[in-house]
Amino acid sequence: MSRRIKRNYKKTLITVGVITICVSFVHFFITANQNTNTTPYQPFSLTTLSNQFNPIKIGIISEKDPIMICAEVQGEIKNIFANTGDIVKGGKPIIQIEDPLRIYENQLEREQNNVQDLQTLYEKTQQTQQEKLQHIQETINLFQQQFNQEEAKLHSLLRNELDDAAIQ
């Protein structure tokens, strides 16, 4: 009985595999005949200096038919002029790319501001450290004066005692 189940299981697997391969071939030939003039990506061309891109091909943007697009420049998307389901005609911009030079200029300006902030912080820290060092030096000088005064008093007391001992 176990042998018969294994044999039926193998037949079923082989049948399912053959059916899957046949369906795949049929699907491939149907879709290949429908899309003979399409490319794997949708080319776009730069039309203005503001980096607005226009489609070359007329079509409808939909979630079911994704189209890969390629930009001629890199950058952040500034504006989107077309939405899902919109009819897009040639010559009409669908997105606007932020000018890469402006992005780099803004980044450079931020970095320069950071350098200025760090320079200001360094100068303030250096000034604070100088003030602390000056205060420490003044404290040392004050203690040195007090030490010298106490040392002079001690010498004076010792002389007085030695003089008193010599007199006696």
C-alpha positions in Angstrom: 0.0 0.0 0.0 2.8 2.4 0.8 4.4 1.7 -2.6 1.2 2.6 -4.4 0.9 5.9 -2.5 4.5 6.8 -3.4 3.9 5.9 -7.0 0.7 8.1 -7.1 2.6 10.9 -5.4 5.4 10.8 -8.0 2.9 10.8 -10.8 1.1 13.8 -9.3 4.3 15.7 -8.9 5.4 15.0 -12.5 2.0 16.0 -13.8 2.0 19.3 -11.8 5.5 20.1 -13.1 4.6 19.5 -16.7 1.5 21.6 -16.4 3.5 24.4 -14.8 6.0 24.4 -17.6 3.3 24.4 -20.2 1.5 27.3 -18.6 4.8 29.3 -18.3 5.5 28.8 -22.0 2.0 29.9 -23.0 2.2 32.9 -20.8 5.7 33.8 -22.2 4.5 33.6 -25.8 1.4 35.6 -25.2 3.2 38.4 -23.4 6.1 38.4 -25.9 3.6 39.0 -28.8 1.9 41.8 -27.0 5.0 43.8 -26.0 7.3 43.5 -29.0 8.1 47.2 -29.2 8.7 48.0 -25.5 12.0 48.6 -23.7 12.8 47.5 -20.2 13.1 51.2 -19.1 11.5 54.5 -20.1 14.1 57.0 -21.4 13.7 60.7 -20.5 15.5 63.7 -21.8 16.6 66.9 -20.0 14.6 69.8 -21.5 15.4 72.8 -19.4 18.3 74.0 -17.2 16.0 73.6 -14.2 16.3 69.8 -14.6 12.7 69.1 -15.6 12.3 65.8 -17.3 9.8 65.0 -20.1 8.6 61.6 -21.2 9.3 60.5 -24.8 6.6 57.9 -24.8 2.9 58.7 -24.2 1.2 56.4 -21.6 -0.6 56.1 -18.4 1.2 55.7 -15.0 -0.4 52.9 -13.1 0.6 50.5 -10.4 -0.1 47.5 -12.6 2.4 48.6 -15.3 5.5 49.9 -13.6 7.9 51.8 -15.9 11.5 52.2 -14.9 12.8 55.7 -15.6 16.4 56.9 -15.7 17.5 60.5 -14.9 20.4 62.1 -16.7 21.5 63.8 -13.4 21.4 62.7 -9.8 19.5 64.8 -7.2 16.6 65.0 -4.9 13.1 65.2 -6.3 11.8 68.8 -5.9 8.4 68.6 -7.5 6.1 65.8 -8.8 3.8 66.8 -11.6 2.2 63.5 -12.4 0.3 61.1 -10.2 -0.9 57.4 -10.6 -3.4 57.2 -13.3 -2.5 60.5 -15.0 -2.2 60.6 -18.7 1.3 61.8 -19.5 2.1 63.4 -22.9 5.4 64.0 -24.5 6.9 67.4 -23.6 5.2 67.7 -20.3 7.4 67.4 -17.2 6.5 64.7 -14.7 9.2 65.4 -12.1 11.6 68.2 -11.3 15.0 67.4 -9.8 16.7 69.8 -7.4 19.7 71.4 -9.0 22.7 69.2 -7.7 24.9 72.3 -7.6 22.5 74.0 -5.3 22.4 70.9 -3.0 26.2 70.9 -2.9 26.3 74.7 -2.3 23.8 74.3 0.6 25.9 71.5 2.1 29.1 73.5 1.7 27.4 76.5 3.5 26.2 74.3 6.3 29.7 72.8 6.7 31.2 76.3 6.7 28.8 77.4 9.4 29.8 74.3 11.4 33.4 75.3 11.0 32.7 78.8 12.2 30.7 77.5 15.2 33.6 75.2 16.1 36.1 78.0 15.7 34.0 80.3 18.0 33.7 77.5 20.5 37.4 76.9 20.4 38.1 80.6 20.9 35.7 80.8 23.8 37.2 77.6 25.4 40.7 79.0 24.9 39.7 82.3 26.5 38.1 80.5 29.4 41.2 78.3 29.9 43.4 81.4 29.8 41.2 83.0 32.4 41.4 79.9 34.6 45.1 79.8 34.2 45.5 83.4 35.1 43.3 82.9 38.2 45.4 79.9 39.2 48.6 81.9 38.7 47.2 84.7 40.9 46.3 82.2 43.6 49.8 80.7 43.5 51.3 84.2 43.8 49.0 85.0 46.7 50.0 81.8 48.5 53.7 82.5 47.7 53.4 86.0 49.3 51.6 84.5 52.4 54.3 81.8 52.6 57.1 84.4 52.4 55.4 86.5 55.1 55.0 83.5 57.4 58.6 82.4 56.7 59.8 86.0 57.6 57.8 85.8 60.8 59.3 82.5 61.6 62.8 83.7 61.0 62.1 86.7 63.1 60.8 84.6 66.0 63.8 82.3 65.7 66.2 85.2 65.9 64.4 86.7 68.8 64.6 83.4 70.7 68.2 82.9 69.8 69.0 86.4 70.9 67.1 85.8 74.2 68.9 82.5 74.7 72.3 84.2 74.1 71.5 86.9 76.6 70.7 84.5 79.3 
